[in-house]
Amino acid sequence: MLYLQDMVIVRPGVVTDEYENEKDDWGAGATRIPVSGVNVQPNGGSAEDTEDKQVVVTGWRLYTPRGMDIDLRETDRVEAWGTTMQVVGKVARWPAPGGGVHHVEADLREVA
């Protein structure tokens, strides 16, 4: 019952600016990869920063079921429930006994 959530992995495209610098394209050039059967839970609560502007940062944790590997990278974003979250740090792919991936875990951060 835990792995019933859907999400979309958003991977940026690359565009070149007027100075020939490459930068991420999160708009029309981004690749969108739908994923079903995962679990995303709150992780670490929320923190509020009111020094410069009102910002709330919420931590989330992504889990896949046993035997499920997903094409998620630390440079990606994740969309779920109408919100966009950034992948924080490396994506953990836990090894299965005998080879392969047992499951995947990743920390996510939502900034609103």
C-alpha positions as CSV (number, residue, x, y, z in Angstrom):
1,M,0.0,0.0,0.0
2,L,3.0,2.4,0.4
3,Y,4.1,2.6,-3.3
4,L,1.0,4.0,-5.0
5,Q,2.2,7.5,-5.8
6,D,3.0,9.0,-9.2
7,M,5.6,11.6,-10.0
8,V,7.5,13.1,-12.9
9,I,11.2,13.4,-13.1
10,V,12.2,16.6,-14.8
11,R,15.6,16.7,-16.5
12,P,16.8,20.0,-17.8
13,G,17.8,20.5,-21.4
14,V,20.8,22.7,-22.3
15,V,20.6,26.1,-24.0
16,T,23.4,28.4,-25.0
17,D,23.1,32.1,-24.1
18,E,24.4,35.1,-26.1
19,Y,27.9,34.7,-24.6
20,E,28.1,31.0,-25.6
21,N,27.6,29.8,-22.0
22,E,25.6,26.6,-21.6
23,K,22.8,26.7,-19.0
24,D,20.0,24.5,-17.9
25,D,16.6,24.8,-19.7
26,W,13.8,23.9,-17.3
27,G,11.1,25.0,-19.8
28,A,10.3,23.5,-23.2
29,G,13.8,21.9,-23.5
30,A,13.4,19.8,-20.4
31,T,12.7,16.0,-20.6
32,R,9.8,14.7,-18.5
33,I,9.9,11.1,-17.3
34,P,6.7,9.8,-15.6
35,V,7.2,7.3,-12.8
36,S,4.5,5.3,-11.0
37,G,4.6,3.2,-7.9
38,V,6.9,5.2,-5.6
39,N,6.6,6.6,-2.1
40,V,7.4,10.2,-1.2
41,Q,7.2,11.1,2.5
42,P,7.9,14.2,4.5
43,N,11.5,14.2,5.9
44,G,13.0,16.6,8.3
45,G,10.1,19.0,8.6
46,S,10.0,22.6,7.3
47,A,12.2,25.6,7.9
48,E,11.2,29.2,7.4
49,D,13.6,32.0,6.3
50,T,12.2,35.5,6.7
51,E,15.4,37.5,6.5
52,D,15.3,38.6,2.9
53,K,11.9,37.3,1.8
54,Q,9.3,34.8,3.1
55,V,10.6,31.3,2.1
56,V,9.6,27.9,3.5
57,V,11.8,24.9,2.7
58,T,10.3,21.5,3.2
59,G,12.3,18.2,3.1
60,W,10.9,15.0,1.4
61,R,12.3,11.5,1.0
62,L,11.7,9.4,-2.1
63,Y,11.6,5.5,-1.9
64,T,11.1,2.9,-4.6
65,P,9.8,-0.6,-3.9
66,R,12.2,-3.5,-3.8
67,G,13.6,-4.3,-7.3
68,M,12.7,-0.9,-8.8
69,D,15.4,1.3,-10.2
70,I,14.5,4.7,-11.6
71,D,16.5,7.0,-13.9
72,L,16.9,9.8,-11.3
73,R,20.0,12.0,-11.1
74,E,21.2,14.6,-8.5
75,T,20.7,17.3,-11.2
76,D,17.0,16.5,-11.7
77,R,13.8,17.9,-10.2
78,V,10.7,15.9,-9.2
79,E,7.1,17.0,-9.7
80,A,4.4,15.5,-7.5
81,W,1.1,16.8,-6.1
82,G,1.4,20.1,-7.9
83,T,4.7,21.0,-6.4
84,T,8.3,20.9,-7.7
85,M,11.1,19.5,-5.6
86,Q,14.9,19.5,-6.2
87,V,17.0,16.4,-5.7
88,V,19.4,17.1,-2.8
89,G,22.8,15.2,-3.0
90,K,23.4,11.9,-4.5
91,V,20.7,9.4,-5.3
92,A,21.2,6.2,-3.3
93,R,20.8,2.9,-5.2
94,W,21.0,0.1,-2.6
95,P,22.4,-3.1,-3.9
96,A,20.4,-6.3,-3.9
97,P,21.9,-9.6,-2.7
98,G,23.1,-11.4,-5.9
99,G,23.3,-8.1,-8.0
100,G,21.1,-5.4,-9.2
101,V,19.3,-2.7,-7.3
102,H,17.3,-3.5,-4.2
103,H,15.6,0.0,-4.1
104,V,16.3,3.7,-4.6
105,E,16.2,6.5,-2.0
106,A,16.6,10.2,-2.6
107,D,16.3,13.4,-0.5
108,L,14.2,16.1,-2.1
109,R,13.7,19.8,-1.1
110,E,10.7,21.9,-1.9
111,V,11.2,25.7,-1.7
112,A,8.0,27.7,-1.6
